[in-house]
Amino acid sequence: MFEKKTKSYTDLLGKTNRIVEGTIIKGDVFSASDVRIDGQLIGNFQTKSKIVIGPTGNIKGDIICKNADIEGIFEGKIQVQEILNVKSKAHIIGEVVCGKLSVEPGAEFSASCVMKPQVKNMSTDGKSEQEKTA
């Protein structure tokens, strides 16, 4: 009559992956859930969710994600479907394509920026699925 549904281990802890300070990853990373990077990634990153680059985080490569918070260093091209939050201690060099952009005073933002509020599905070539069919 009263069934108690047990939650999986990842549901209990949340579905956030972490790359901690002192960790260096070389290669491409794909994730379905949120990721926080406080270490270093040399390669491309793709998620259907949110990426957080912490104050000690450093990424050199391309990022495709739904949302992003950057407090560390990013060098490359980032495509954010919804909101990109750039914190005051962030350093961004490269290209930015996003739906909405928030930059705190003090951030180093040396990037070309294109805001596309109607971006639905980003792909690796930088065009949305809507643009490909047009």
KARA-V151408 format. One record per residue. N is the residue number from 1. SS is DSSP state (h for helix, s for strand, l for the rest). PSI is psi as a letter, one per 40 degrees, with the letter a starting at -180 (NA if undefined). OMEGA is omega in whole degrees, 0 to 359 (NA if undefined). Layout:
N:SS:PSI:OMEGA + N:SS:PSI:OMEGA
This chain:
1:l:d:177 + 2:l:h:178 + 3:l:h:178 + 4:l:h:182 + 5:l:h:179 + 6:l:i:179 + 7:l:i:178 + 8:l:i:181 + 9:h:d:180 + 10:h:d:176 + 11:h:d:180 + 12:h:d:182 + 13:h:e:188 + 14:l:i:183 + 15:l:f:178 + 16:s:h:174 + 17:s:i:180 + 18:s:h:169 + 19:s:h:190 + 20:l:i:179 + 21:l:h:180 + 22:l:e:179 + 23:l:h:177 + 24:s:h:178 + 25:s:h:176 + 26:s:h:182 + 27:l:a:182 + 28:l:i:181 + 29:s:h:176 + 30:s:h:181 + 31:s:i:176 + 32:l:e:183 + 33:l:i:181 + 34:s:i:178 + 35:s:h:174 + 36:s:h:182 + 37:s:h:174 + 38:l:e:176 + 39:l:a:183 + 40:s:h:175 + 41:s:h:174 + 42:s:g:184 + 43:l:a:183 + 44:l:i:182 + 45:s:h:178 + 46:s:h:177 + 47:s:i:175 + 48:l:e:186 + 49:l:b:187 + 50:s:i:172 + 51:s:h:175 + 52:s:h:174 + 53:s:h:183 + 54:l:i:184 + 55:l:d:178 + 56:l:e:182 + 57:l:i:182 + 58:s:h:178 + 59:s:h:172 + 60:s:h:183 + 61:l:a:181 + 62:l:i:180 + 63:s:h:170 + 64:s:h:184 + 65:s:i:177 + 66:l:d:179 + 67:s:i:179 + 68:s:i:170 + 69:s:h:181 + 70:s:h:177 + 71:l:e:181 + 72:l:b:185 + 73:s:h:175 + 74:s:h:177 + 75:s:h:181 + 76:s:a:179 + 77:s:h:178 + 78:s:h:177 + 79:s:h:183 + 80:s:h:183 + 81:s:d:183 + 82:s:c:189 + 83:s:h:173 + 84:s:h:177 + 85:s:h:179 + 86:s:h:183 + 87:l:i:188 + 88:l:d:182 + 89:l:e:183 + 90:l:i:174 + 91:s:h:180 + 92:s:h:179 + 93:s:h:177 + 94:s:b:183 + 95:s:i:178 + 96:s:h:171 + 97:s:h:184 + 98:s:i:175 + 99:s:d:178 + 100:s:i:183 + 101:s:h:176 + 102:s:h:181 + 103:s:h:178 + 104:l:i:176 + 105:l:h:180 + 106:l:e:180 + 107:l:i:174 + 108:s:h:185 + 109:s:g:180 + 110:s:g:186 + 111:s:i:169 + 112:s:i:185 + 113:s:h:175 + 114:s:h:178 + 115:s:h:180 + 116:l:g:185 + 117:l:e:181 + 118:l:e:181 + 119:l:h:179 + 120:l:c:182 + 121:l:h:179 + 122:s:i:175 + 123:l:i:184 + 124:l:e:179 + 125:l:e:175 + 126:l:e:179 + 127:l:i:177 + 128:s:i:178 + 129:h:d:178 + 130:h:d:181 + 131:h:d:181 + 132:h:d:183 + 133:h:e:182 + 134:l:NA:NA
